[in-house]
Amino acid sequence: MATRTEPSILVNNLVKKYAGITAVNEVSFKVAKGEIIGFLGPNGAGKSTTMRILTGFIPATSGWASVCGIDVARYPERIKRHVGYMPENNPLPEDMRVIEYLKLRGRLKEIPRRRLRSRLDEVLEVCDLKRAQRRIIGTLSKGYRQRVGIADSILAEPEVIIMDEPTIGLDPHQIVMIRDLIASLRGKMSILISSHILPEIEMTCDRVVIINGGRIVAANTPENLRREFIPEKTYIVEVKGPPHGISTALERAGLDLSVDLLPSGNDNGFITARLSTESEEELGEKITDALLAGRRFRLRSLKRIESTLEEVFMAATKRSWDVIMPDPKPKSNRGNNGGAARRESSVEAD
């Protein structure tokens, strides 16, 4: 009989209120062992608050959360032994050397002395900090400081890593290095990571959780979220032939696609068109056959365009705001209500 594996993080109906303002509103999700989860949302959505609750830094108003099977509310100190946390504004001592700081952190994390030396070597190697280990932290670039923060978070080999914007302020080269470092931890540690660099999240994470207005508005793999929020498939085709014959050729082949002609710069008579459909079927080969039938078209290229995670994120957050704040319905302009309706219209126009 198969045994069930306890999730590394389990959150159930978590609520956090500040002075009557609900920052986190009945949030529920889980992170499996060894899984990397992207935690996304606009500024003020509740990401950092949720992460701080999970690390035991602040209590929830209501709801329940566990880390490695330990109740966060009842045992916040025990939680810290199982979690490596890297906050958004990574606090580092400016006057300490990298190796000195990591040794100090290793002792605070109660790593046995006989293990600490070898573990420091491993972490310095993984985070590419060996050449910088004797440098004073205050002289390091932003990218190196972020690596020091990650080294600190993984030093005690915790089961769970929580990172709040680990790539903020980094250049593209540094972002790639941090992404590869995080990806190298897959399967070894469970990771919950928030970031506004959505392409990095998509390349690194197994699943994505999107929060907006304190609520979870979407949670799934990037591919499944595309199907849910942007079901339309798009193809870009370059052909030489009669522009308005594209629709006819597709219809004759029984293909239901909308056709939009795009500016092509009059490239030797070739035209560019966007073909869109909500069909789940892969239509690339059928589109090619339809355009080449009858030899009316010369095909230069056909490619399918994938929706980006940014587009999914915008669609998910927009849907949630449409539910929270639906468009006001115009009032009927009848009888004595006409003046009120006109006043309301003038306010809405502002």
C-alpha positions in Angstrom: 0.0 0.0 0.0 1.4 3.4 -1.1 2.2 5.8 1.7 1.1 9.4 1.4 3.8 12.1 1.4 3.2 15.0 3.7 3.5 18.3 1.7 6.4 20.5 2.7 4.1 23.5 3.0 0.4 23.3 3.6 -1.8 26.5 3.9 -5.5 26.4 4.7 -7.8 29.5 4.7 -5.0 31.8 5.9 -6.1 35.3 6.9 -4.1 38.3 8.0 -5.6 41.7 8.9 -3.9 44.9 9.7 -6.0 47.6 11.4 -9.1 46.3 9.7 -7.4 45.9 6.3 -7.3 42.3 5.0 -3.9 41.7 3.5 -4.3 37.9 3.1 -7.8 36.6 2.6 -8.5 32.9 3.0 -5.4 31.8 1.1 -4.9 28.0 0.6 -2.2 26.1 -1.3 0.4 23.5 -0.8 4.0 22.8 -1.9 5.1 19.1 -2.4 8.5 17.9 -1.3 11.2 18.9 -3.8 8.8 21.2 -5.7 9.6 24.7 -6.8 6.6 27.0 -6.7 6.4 30.5 -8.1 4.4 32.9 -5.9 3.2 35.8 -8.1 1.2 38.9 -7.6 1.2 42.7 -8.0 2.7 44.9 -5.3 0.5 44.8 -2.2 -1.2 41.5 -3.2 -0.2 39.7 0.0 2.9 37.7 -1.1 5.4 38.9 1.4 2.8 38.8 4.2 2.1 35.1 3.5 5.8 34.3 3.4 6.4 36.0 6.7 3.6 34.0 8.3 5.1 30.8 6.9 8.5 31.6 8.4 7.0 32.3 11.8 7.9 36.0 11.8 4.3 37.2 12.1 1.2 35.4 13.3 -1.9 34.9 11.1 -5.2 36.4 12.2 -7.0 33.1 11.4 -6.6 30.0 9.3 -3.9 27.3 9.5 -0.5 26.6 8.0 2.1 23.9 8.5 5.7 23.5 7.4 7.2 20.0 7.3 4.1 18.9 9.2 4.7 21.4 12.0 1.9 23.9 13.0 3.3 27.4 12.2 1.1 29.2 14.8 1.9 26.8 17.7 5.6 26.3 17.0 7.1 29.3 15.2 10.5 28.7 16.7 10.6 25.1 15.5 9.6 26.2 12.1 12.8 28.3 11.8 14.9 25.1 12.1 13.3 23.7 8.9 13.1 26.9 6.8 15.8 28.9 5.0 14.4 32.4 4.4 15.7 35.1 2.1 13.6 38.3 2.6 13.1 40.9 -0.2 15.5 43.4 1.5 18.2 41.0 2.3 19.9 42.4 5.5 23.6 41.8 5.5 26.4 43.2 7.8 28.4 45.6 5.7 31.6 45.2 7.7 32.0 41.4 7.8 33.7 39.2 5.3 31.6 36.7 3.4 33.2 33.7 5.1 32.9 35.3 8.5 29.3 36.0 8.1 28.5 32.5 6.8 30.4 30.9 9.7 28.4 33.1 12.2 25.2 32.1 10.5 26.2 28.4 10.6 26.7 28.6 14.4 23.4 30.4 14.9 21.7 27.7 12.9 23.4 25.1 15.2 25.3 23.3 12.5 27.8 20.9 14.3 31.4 22.2 14.2 32.6 19.0 12.6 30.1 19.5 9.7 30.3 23.3 9.4 33.6 23.5 7.6 32.7 21.0 4.8 29.2 22.6 4.5 30.7 26.0 4.0 32.9 24.7 1.2 29.8 23.1 -0.4 27.8 26.3 -0.2 30.6 28.6 -1.4 31.0 26.2 -4.4 27.3 26.0 -5.2 26.8 29.8 -5.0 30.1 30.6 -6.8 31.4 32.6 -3.9 34.8 30.9 -3.4 36.7 33.8 -5.0 34.7 36.3 -3.0 34.8 34.6 0.4 37.4 36.9 1.9 35.8 40.1 0.6 34.0 42.5 2.8 30.3 42.3 2.2 29.9 46.1 1.9 32.2 46.0 -1.2 30.2 43.4 -3.0 27.9 44.1 -6.0 24.1 43.5 -5.8 24.5 40.1 -7.5 27.1 38.9 -5.1 25.0 40.1 -2.1 22.1 38.1 -3.4 24.3 35.0 -3.7 25.4 35.5 -0.1 21.7 35.6 0.9 21.0 32.4 -0.9 24.1 30.8 0.6 22.8 31.7 4.0 19.3 30.4 3.3 20.6 26.9 2.1 23.5 26.6 4.6 21.7 24.5 7.2 20.2 22.2 4.5 16.6 23.1 5.4 13.8 21.1 3.9 12.1 24.4 2.8 13.5 27.5 1.2 11.4 30.7 1.0 12.8 33.5 -1.2 11.1 36.9 -1.6 12.3 38.6 -4.8 15.8 37.0 -4.9 16.6 38.5 -8.4 15.4 42.1 -7.7 17.8 44.7 -8.9 20.0 42.2 -10.8 21.3 42.5 -14.4 20.3 39.8 -16.9 23.6 37.9 -16.5 23.2 37.8 -12.7 19.5 36.8 -13.1 20.5 33.8 -15.2 23.1 32.7 -12.6 20.6 32.9 -9.7 18.0 31.1 -11.8 20.4 28.2 -12.5 21.4 28.1 -8.8 17.7 27.8 -7.8 17.0 25.2 -10.5 20.0 23.1 -9.1 18.1 22.7 -5.8 15.1 21.0 -7.4 14.3 17.7 -5.7 16.6 18.5 -2.8 14.6 21.2 -1.1 11.1 22.6 -1.5 11.2 26.2 -2.7 8.6 29.0 -2.6 9.8 31.9 -4.6 8.3 35.3 -5.4 9.5 37.4 -8.3 8.4 40.0 -10.8 10.8 38.5 -13.4 8.1 36.2 -14.9 10.2 34.5 -17.6 12.6 33.4 -14.9 9.7 32.0 -12.9 8.4 30.1 -15.9 11.8 28.5 -16.7 12.5 27.6 -13.0 9.2 26.7 -11.3 7.1 23.5 -11.5 3.9 25.3 -10.7 2.7 28.9 -10.3 0.4 30.4 -7.6 -1.0 33.8 -8.5 -2.4 36.0 -5.7 -4.3 39.3 -6.1 -6.1 41.4 -3.5 -5.1 38.9 -0.8 -6.8 36.0 -2.6 -5.4 33.1 -4.7 -6.8 33.7 -8.3 -4.9 30.9 -10.1 -2.7 27.9 -9.3 -1.4 25.4 -11.8 1.4 24.6 -14.1 2.2 27.4 -16.6 0.9 25.3 -19.5 -2.4 24.5 -17.8 -2.8 28.2 -16.8 -2.4 29.1 -20.5 -5.2 26.7 -21.4 -7.4 28.2 -18.7 -6.8 31.9 -19.2 -5.7 32.2 -22.8 -7.3 29.2 -24.7 -6.7 30.9 -28.1 -3.9 29.4 -30.2 -2.1 31.8 -32.5 -0.1 31.1 -35.7 2.0 33.5 -37.7 2.2 32.7 -41.4 4.3 34.4 -44.2 3.0 33.6 -47.7 3.1 35.1 -51.2 -0.3 35.1 -52.9 -3.7 36.9 -52.8 -4.1 38.4 -49.3 -7.8 37.8 -49.1 -7.5 34.3 -50.4 -6.0 33.0 -47.1 -9.4 32.9 -45.4 -11.0 31.1 -48.4 -8.2 28.5 -48.5 -8.6 27.7 -44.8 -12.4 27.5 -45.0 -12.2 25.1 -48.0 -10.0 22.9 -45.8 -12.6 23.0 -43.0 -10.4 25.0 -40.7 -12.1 27.5 -38.4 -9.5 30.2 -37.9 -9.8 34.0 -37.8 -7.3 35.8 -40.1 -5.7 39.2 -39.4 -3.3 40.6 -42.0 -0.2 42.2 -40.4 2.2 44.9 -41.8 5.0 43.1 -43.6 7.0 46.0 -45.2 6.2 44.8 -48.8 8.9 42.1 -48.5 9.1 40.9 -52.1 5.4 40.4 -52.3 5.2 38.2 -49.1 2.3 38.9 -46.7 2.1 38.2 -43.0 -1.0 37.0 -41.3 -2.1 36.1 -37.8 -4.3 33.0 -37.6 -6.2 32.4 -34.3 -8.3 29.5 -33.0 -9.6 28.1 -29.8 -9.2 24.5 -31.0 -7.1 22.2 -28.8 -5.8 20.5 -31.9 -2.4 21.3 -33.3 -3.2 22.7 -36.7 0.2 23.6 -38.1 0.3 20.7 -40.7 -3.3 21.3 -41.8 -2.7 25.0 -42.3 0.3 24.2 -44.4 -1.6 21.7 -46.5 -4.6 24.2 -46.9 -2.4 27.0 -48.1 -0.3 24.9 -50.5 -3.4 23.2 -52.1 -4.1 24.6 -55.5 -0.7 26.2 -55.6 -2.1 29.7 -55.1 0.3 30.4 -52.3 4.1 30.2 -51.8 4.8 29.5 -48.1 7.8 31.0 -46.5 7.2 30.3 -42.8 4.6 29.2 -40.3 5.1 29.3 -36.5 3.0 28.9 -33.5 3.1 31.7 -30.9 3.0 30.6 -27.2 1.3 32.9 -24.7 3.7 34.2 -22.2 3.4 33.9 -18.4 3.1 37.7 -18.3 -0.1 37.4 -20.5 -1.4 34.7 -18.2 -0.6 36.8 -15.1 -2.4 39.9 -16.6 -5.5 37.8 -17.6 -5.7 36.1 -14.1 -5.3 39.4 -12.2 -7.8 41.2 -14.5 -10.4 38.5 -14.0 -10.1 38.8 -10.3 -10.5 42.6 -10.3 -13.5 42.2 -12.6 -15.1 40.0 -10.0 -14.2 42.4 -7.1 -15.0 45.6 -8.9 -17.5 44.9 -11.8 -18.2 47.6 -14.3 -21.1 49.9 -12.9 -24.4 49.4 -14.8 -25.9 52.6 -16.2 -29.1 53.5 -14.4 -32.4 53.9 -16.3 -33.0 57.5 -17.4 -36.7 57.5 -16.5 -39.0 59.9 -14.7 -37.4 61.8 -11.8 -34.3 59.7 -11.8 -33.0 61.3 -15.0 -31.0 64.0 -13.2 -29.4 61.5 -10.8 -28.5 59.3 -13.8 -26.9 62.3 -15.5 -24.9 63.2 -12.4 -23.7 59.6 -12.0 -22.6 59.6 -15.6 -20.5 62.7 -15.1 -18.8 61.2 -12.1 -18.0 58.0 -13.9 -16.5 60.0 -16.8 -14.1 61.7 -14.4 
